[in-house]
Amino acid sequence: MANLDLATTIVTRGASPVPVVVEADLAVLGAGVAGISAAVEAARLGRRVALIDGAPTLGGQSVAATIGSFCGFYSNGPTPYPTVHGIAQEIIRDLDALGALKPMHGRRNTIVVPYDEVALGRWIERKVASLPTIAPITGALLQDVTRDGGRLRSARFATRYGMVEVRASGWIDASGDAALAWAAGFACREPNTPVWGTNMMVLEGVDCAALAAIDRAELKARLIAKSAPYGLRRHDGFLFATFGEDRALVNMTHIATPLDPLGAARMTLDGRDQADRLLRFLKDEYAAAFAHAQVRVYGQPGIRMTRWIKGRHHLTVEEVRTGTRHDDAIARCSWPIELHNRPDDVHWEEFGDDHMHWVPLGSLVPEGADNLLAAGRCIDGDPAALSSVRVMGPCIATGAAAAHALDLAGSGSVSQIDIKALQARLHDNLDRR
Ligand SMILES: Cc1cc2nc3c(=O)[nH]c(=O)nc-3n(C[C@H](O)[C@H](O)[C@H](O)COP(=O)(O)OP(=O)(O)OC[C@H]3O[C@@H](n4cnc5c(N)ncnc54)[C@H](O)[C@@H]3O)c2cc1C
């Protein structure tokens, strides 16, 4: 018989457990694509990074919400070029080598790149593990922040294993909801007309040849005419074959994404229920493609725009439409305006072949902040402007820009950095063709 050690030790919680303290040069709240980009850039600059996320795993929505395609990675027209480099092009190179990408040329006048979210999740985890100066702190929910004028000093996080206190000289809010700026008491914005989220799903058992024959305009017309008995809120969206021979990715629901805790808990239930009703509609109306389909994965609720910073600069839809290049531009994008401002439909404005719009550093700086920058989908813009620059390409670019700006600021203020020096570091994301 095996010699098993069956001894135990009796342990009791101490009276006042002390938090684990992590000292870093840069603390990044949110490990979605924006936060990962920031953390990787800062680590490559030799900085010690605390990468904190409330979820147990890295990748944010790009992995957990099964978003499934990269947008805003390329310019428009017949010969698109990459508009964002850094981890964006490393991901393209490495996932392509694994057969985990299926680029679609010509979609929205650019290249949309469907990806295998399992491969992306492992790419992110391996990248973070390979950079020893990044300390990932997962399952860690922001509790409170210590602020001294325009400077954040420390923040405390609750994990299931106890409290963690992070002290850092620079901070990036890549939480998507401006959770860090909000907790620190900086002014934030919320849209007067709520922006709808989506519960994505991956179906299996799909006849992908029959799926390819479905016309999107006809699908929309049929949804308008026939979806009422199914209780479907949204009448547009897309579904396309994804990785695996019989699988399809579906982006066709609209869910409310409130910021109150009980409402937020309900959105998962609502999203999955809508996804089920949508599948019944598809089985009834498009039996050739979906008769044998079932849900393989329900994504976590996909949250587009809830609350974001009030920055030094408010990017406007007119600046996006006219392609205004700001003196402090740090990122570019040609993705359409894609505003999910109605339960039943989406407002799209596509741009021409030579169009490019820009994100200024001012849209990343919360008004009055010295060592805090936003990155990703919680930078400052009006809802239409933000609906374009919140896709993953520009999220990666703003993450990189925030890391470099704080590196240049050192112990000073991000408002005083040499903008030309920052733009020189970001040359590839601004001017490379
Ligand atoms: C349904 C849907 C479909 C989309 N489709 C596309 C598409 O096809 N292509 C594309 O490029 N883009 C798409 N987008 C947009 C894009 O996916 C997101 O805007 C982008 O992934 C956001 O990245 P992020 O890093 O800014 O934020 P997120 O990925 O949202 O990451 C934020 C992280 O912060 C953490 N966090 C938040 N608050 C706290 C807190 N208080 N404490 C601790 N941690 C916290 C969260 O756990 C999360 O991991 C889509 C978005 C949605 C919702």
The ligand as a Gaussian input file, in Angstrom:
#p B3LYP/6-31G(d) Opt

LIG

0 1
 C      -20.168000      42.097000     -28.295000
 C      -18.985000      42.852000     -28.762000
 C      -18.484000      42.610000     -30.022000
 C      -17.355000      43.278000     -30.445000
 N      -16.836000      42.969000     -31.666000
 C      -15.603000      43.423000     -31.979000
 C      -14.933000      42.914000     -33.119000
 O      -15.465000      42.097000     -33.878000
 N      -13.660000      43.355000     -33.340000
 C      -13.030000      44.266000     -32.526000
 O      -11.875000      44.601000     -32.773000
 N      -13.661000      44.772000     -31.453000
 C      -14.927000      44.355000     -31.153000
 N      -15.553000      44.824000     -30.032000
 C      -14.882000      45.845000     -29.207000
 C      -13.742000      45.284000     -28.420000
 O      -13.873000      43.918000     -28.259000
 C      -13.617000      45.898000     -27.032000
 O      -13.924000      47.259000     -27.021000
 C      -12.191000      45.683000     -26.546000
 O      -11.930000      44.289000     -26.496000
 C      -12.015000      46.342000     -25.227000
 O      -10.743000      46.039000     -24.714000
 P      -10.282000      46.706000     -23.349000
 O       -8.949000      46.130000     -23.061000
 O      -10.430000      48.183000     -23.434000
 O      -11.381000      46.249000     -22.272000
 P      -11.910000      44.819000     -21.790000
 O      -11.567000      43.729000     -22.713000
 O      -13.340000      45.040000     -21.444000
 O      -11.053000      44.561000     -20.452000
 C      -11.308000      45.246000     -19.252000
 C      -10.845000      44.372000     -18.099000
 O      -10.931000      45.124000     -16.892000
 C      -11.374000      44.293000     -15.846000
 N      -12.060000      45.117000     -14.850000
 C      -13.066000      45.990000     -15.062000
 N      -13.423000      46.573000     -13.904000
 C      -12.639000      46.054000     -12.930000
 C      -12.554000      46.260000     -11.522000
 N      -13.355000      47.128000     -10.905000
 N      -11.627000      45.562000     -10.823000
 C      -10.816000      44.674000     -11.465000
 N      -10.860000      44.434000     -12.803000
 C      -11.759000      45.123000     -13.527000
 C      -12.339000      43.322000     -16.528000
 O      -12.412000      42.102000     -15.823000
 C      -11.724000      43.146000     -17.914000
 O      -10.932000      41.983000     -18.029000
 C      -16.716000      44.202000     -29.588000
 C      -17.230000      44.461000     -28.318000
 C      -18.349000      43.800000     -27.900000
 C      -18.867000      44.052000     -26.534000

